[in-house]
Each structure stands twice: as structure tokens, then as C-alpha cells.
Amino acid sequence: MQSEDLVPTSKRSRPPVVAVTGAASGIGRAFVAKVASSADFRRVVAIDKQRGDVPDVTWRVLDVRDPLLANRISDIDVLVHLSADYALDADPAERRAYNLRAAQTVLTASAAARVRRVVLVTSAMVYGAVPENPVPLPEDSAVAAEPDTGVVGDHLEIEALARRSLRSHPGLDVTVIRPAAVVGPGVDSVVTRHFEAPRLLTVKGCDPRWQFCHVDDLVSALEMAALGTVSGVVAVGGEGWLEQEQVEEISGLKRLELPAGLTFGTAQRLHRLGITPAPAADLHYVVYPWVVDCAALRTAGWKPLWTNEAAFEQLLELREGRHAVVGRRLSGKDATITAAAGATVAVLGTAAIVHAARKKRRP
């Protein structure tokens, strides 16, 4: 989505009423907790399938996919949509069906209820990760990610819904937030699992650059979007980036360098066998650069609270005791075997290890 496709929002004379979907947990809860006592909002309405624990907000319990949502947001000025399922181990078809139905219902209901602005969160992954990417990528760069069955495909579909909504409902402002690799408590992604491996997979001839977006900084960017301080397409992440050598030095992990064909071919075979959760294309985001320039936020005076280094150090703390290879979480004996077998076996032998474990579990 190009930023010029979106219409700037005029400022209101009094603080807006903001509604938040997915408010009981995750980033939704973090956002609600942040704005609950803010004088910048007249009232905060928290929407989820169950009542959460954040006080001083109005809780409305319903499934965000319910068409009756429009009746429950008739008093809302801004809706921040944070009810999504991006679990790597979820059934891809079920996950996508949930995410698209939720986003579509939010956009349609908001237009029907005359909500002024909707804020959606996708990912900077929609720009795609390729060796030729400039570092950093401008916010108005073309969306070039490969559509697939993974989480990136979900983000692309949601942004397509947003574009269609702008044409169908010209009175509704839509702001799309595209964070870099999100880091923080409870975050589980292809990127965070990359650092749970015994070695850091790299592709010969290309070093990734690493940019992170801490949950705290995503929440502050969402607050600015909800207030209309920024609009259109908005990238968010730490200032600058870390080189691969810095990442290795901070983490103490060594790299495993393989040819691109072997890396992606093996990953695709593992995914087809149902052994790894993410399609091979998702590996692009841990071996090629996709650093973004957060120009809109920077121009508005926003500064991240977390440096890339500090966010990465917290990622390392949170991964303690976890083991993953090519995106698949391992536990118990599998993790021990993988760590002891060495880097090459960790990548190329995962299929055999997991297959053997599955056979043992069969009756």
C-alpha cells in the first residue's frame, strides 16, 4: 500500500474515544494499559471475547468477527485493531480465515458505525526481504513480499482489504502500521525462533541487517496513529540496524553459512513434510535485509525507547531454555540431539530427528 493512497485525518477539537480489539492479551492489552489513563483519550473501550484485567476502561465482550460489532462501536471515534492470530504452529488455513474475517468485519463495521479512523497492524515484512534491498527501505517502497501460506501472506491479504476499504468507504481513514521484527514478552515469530537455534543460519554472499521493534515502541507508535499524529503507511522500528557481526558478538552464537539453493530447498522440503511450520519464503527474513526507515514517526517527533541492541538483548533473555531449528520448536531429547549434533545436522537432519520422534509416538 502506498502512503498517498490514504487520506490524512483532521484533528478533533476534543479527545477521541478509542476502541481496541484483542484488548485482553498481548499487544492489545499493552496498548490498553498504556492509554487507559491518558488524557489524550476521552474514553477507552476494550473489546475481546473475554474480559481482561486492565481497570479504568469500558469492557465490551464479543468476538470481533461478529457482524453485531457495528452496534457496539457506534460511540467510537477511533478503532485500533489488534485481535489477530499469528501463531506459527496454527493451522495456516484456520489462522488466515480468522485474520481476514476479523479485519474485514472491523473495517465494514467501522464504516457502518461512522468511526472516523481505523488503525491496522501488519508488518514491514510486506516489503519483502531480498539481497538487493536498500538499507534502509523507504516507507513508500513497493510491497514486494511473496504471497504464501505463512504469516506474511496474511499481512498482504489484510493490506489488500484495507485498500479496498478505502475505495468502498471513502469517509473512513485507515492507517497501516508496519513494525520491524517485534520483540518483547510473549512474542513468538520466525525471527525470535531464529535465535533459539544452535547456530545462526546465513546464506553465502549475503549478510542480513537486524532491526527490531520492541512492543513498548509499537504501542507508542499506535498511540500516535490513534491520535492522528501520523497516518497512511507508517513503519516503526529501532533507529538504524545491527550488522550480522554485532548480532553474533552480542549473542555468542556462531553462524552456519550455506548456499541459498541448499538452504531454501531443504526448508521447503521440511515444510512440505509438515515438519516446520513456516514456508521456505519466511527464511528470507532471517538471511536477507528488510530494515525500514521510520520517516513519518521521526518527522512527528517520535523516538524509540529501545535501541536495537537493547531489544535484541531482551530477545536473547526471553529465549532461554527454548530450542528451535528452521522455525520448529524442539523439546526434550530432540533439542539435546540437535544441539550436540552440530550445525549441519541441525539444519539438514531435523527432518530425520522429528520423523523418528513422531514414529515413537504412534500407537
Secondary structure, DSSP 8 states (H G I E B T S, - for coil): --GGGS------SS--EEEEETTTSHHHHHHHHHHTT-TT-SEEEEEESS--S--SSEEEE--TT-TTHHHHSTT-SEEEE------TTS-HHHHHHHHHHHHHHHHHHHHHTT-SEEEEE--GGGG---TT--SSB-TT--------SSHHHHHHHHHHHHHHHHHH-TT-EEEEEEESEEESTT---HHHHHTTSSSEEEETTB--EE-EEEHHHHHHHHHHHHTTSS-SEEEE--SS-EEHHHHHHHH---EEEE-HHHHHHHHHHHHHTTSSSS-GGGGHHHHS---B--HHHHHTT---SS-HHHHHHHHHHHTTT-EEETTEEE-THHHHHHHHH-HHHHHHSHHHHHHHHHHHH--
